[in-house]
Amino acid sequence: MTATPSNAQPSVSRGVPKSRTATPSPRAKRKAARAMASPPPEPLVERVVEPVVRTPATGKLGAMVALMRREGGATMADLMTATGWQAHSVRGALAGSLKRARGYEIASGKIDCVRVYTMAPEQAPESATEPASEQAPA
């Protein structure tokens, strides 16, 4: 191991001594200037969530809805047989096309170690459930 004298000079790079009070690099100067020149961030605005307009499911999705609305619900095997899809495709259709895109409320639970998917029976539109006496005259 080589000994360094106690009066050793700081390391020199290209003839310029390194020090802790060095001036910022041009890149740091530009970054600081941009930060000072940028406007303050906009306050967060709450998004208004529009109600989902439920479009009726037809075709294979409609078959899935019908199976889930029956008395005992539908197992994954039932849904796979009805659509001809693999399990991951059925799960994707449940989460994406039916739940998110069309707004259906799907519940699942295990019965005898088998997952069963259920959906509430279709309800009539609100205007159809009102008595005739409360509806506005034509």
Legacy VTK file of the C-alpha trace (Angstrom):
# vtk DataFile Version 3.0
C-alpha trace
ASCII
DATASET POLYDATA
POINTS 138 float
0.000 0.000 0.000
1.383 3.390 -0.924
1.307 6.185 1.561
-0.004 9.581 0.514
1.537 12.654 2.023
-0.696 14.723 4.290
-0.241 17.810 2.130
-1.441 16.033 -1.048
-3.221 18.106 -3.649
-6.863 17.287 -4.557
-7.214 15.067 -7.607
-7.006 16.936 -10.862
-8.918 16.165 -14.018
-7.825 17.950 -17.185
-6.057 20.572 -15.175
-9.174 21.641 -13.251
-9.263 20.862 -9.524
-12.342 19.002 -8.252
-14.176 20.768 -5.519
-17.549 20.577 -3.826
-18.487 24.105 -4.869
-18.182 23.474 -8.583
-20.587 25.326 -10.853
-23.539 23.330 -12.152
-23.229 21.684 -15.524
-24.991 23.225 -18.535
-27.526 20.403 -18.422
-28.311 21.123 -14.768
-28.693 24.810 -15.580
-31.177 24.062 -18.388
-33.145 21.717 -16.156
-33.379 24.313 -13.393
-34.442 26.992 -15.881
-37.214 24.770 -17.265
-38.436 23.966 -13.770
-38.669 27.643 -12.875
-40.304 28.606 -16.187
-42.977 25.884 -16.143
-46.442 26.876 -14.879
-47.691 25.359 -11.624
-49.574 22.069 -12.023
-53.318 22.225 -12.610
-55.478 21.193 -9.654
-57.004 17.738 -9.991
-60.568 17.802 -11.260
-62.958 15.026 -10.325
-64.239 13.157 -13.311
-67.950 12.694 -13.540
-68.659 9.041 -14.193
-71.430 8.584 -16.685
-73.882 5.778 -15.940
-73.306 2.718 -18.061
-75.900 2.302 -20.760
-76.487 -1.413 -20.834
-76.645 -2.809 -24.321
-78.168 -6.245 -24.575
-75.710 -9.069 -25.035
-76.391 -11.167 -28.102
-74.757 -14.230 -29.606
-72.317 -16.077 -27.371
-72.337 -13.330 -24.748
-76.132 -13.518 -24.659
-75.909 -17.267 -24.119
-73.525 -16.664 -21.209
-75.939 -14.152 -19.676
-78.855 -16.586 -20.024
-76.877 -19.383 -18.351
-75.830 -17.176 -15.439
-79.391 -15.935 -14.898
-80.862 -19.397 -14.491
-81.659 -20.745 -11.014
-78.324 -22.396 -10.127
-76.053 -20.074 -12.117
-73.423 -21.446 -14.467
-70.128 -23.198 -13.923
-67.029 -22.515 -15.963
-67.597 -25.813 -17.779
-71.152 -24.720 -18.695
-69.905 -21.411 -20.074
-67.046 -23.076 -21.977
-69.432 -25.586 -23.570
-71.954 -22.909 -24.550
-69.364 -20.652 -26.193
-66.741 -23.120 -27.380
-64.075 -20.936 -25.730
-61.224 -21.813 -23.409
-61.411 -20.896 -19.719
-59.231 -17.782 -19.988
-61.400 -16.448 -22.817
-64.575 -16.990 -20.804
-63.070 -15.172 -17.808
-61.987 -12.316 -20.087
-65.480 -12.014 -21.553
-66.995 -11.977 -18.055
-64.682 -9.229 -16.816
-64.348 -7.151 -19.964
-67.343 -7.463 -22.241
-70.045 -8.113 -19.691
-68.889 -6.364 -16.516
-66.956 -3.344 -17.762
-68.390 -2.653 -21.189
-72.032 -3.550 -20.617
-72.298 -2.962 -16.860
-73.705 -6.336 -15.799
-73.252 -7.270 -12.146
-71.767 -10.750 -11.982
-71.287 -12.619 -8.711
-69.299 -15.778 -8.214
-68.970 -18.239 -5.394
-67.821 -21.774 -4.742
-70.405 -24.498 -4.278
-69.006 -27.969 -3.568
-65.512 -26.826 -4.680
-66.853 -25.654 -8.063
-67.018 -21.956 -8.920
-70.493 -20.847 -9.980
-71.158 -17.544 -11.744
-74.544 -15.916 -11.202
-76.334 -12.814 -12.380
-79.492 -11.206 -11.023
-82.598 -11.714 -13.156
-83.217 -8.919 -15.617
-85.312 -6.148 -14.166
-87.861 -4.158 -16.118
-86.937 -0.545 -16.913
-87.988 1.934 -14.202
-90.630 3.603 -16.371
-92.401 0.275 -16.912
-92.681 -0.400 -13.172
-94.523 2.851 -12.405
-98.302 2.639 -12.013
-100.316 4.099 -14.860
-101.884 6.735 -12.584
-98.461 8.313 -11.847
-97.385 8.532 -15.476
-97.870 11.849 -17.226
-100.870 12.022 -19.566
-100.100 11.988 -23.259
LINES 1 139
138 0 1 2 3 4 5 6 7 8 9 10 11 12 13 14 15 16 17 18 19 20 21 22 23 24 25 26 27 28 29 30 31 32 33 34 35 36 37 38 39 40 41 42 43 44 45 46 47 48 49 50 51 52 53 54 55 56 57 58 59 60 61 62 63 64 65 66 67 68 69 70 71 72 73 74 75 76 77 78 79 80 81 82 83 84 85 86 87 88 89 90 91 92 93 94 95 96 97 98 99 100 101 102 103 104 105 106 107 108 109 110 111 112 113 114 115 116 117 118 119 120 121 122 123 124 125 126 127 128 129 130 131 132 133 134 135 136 137
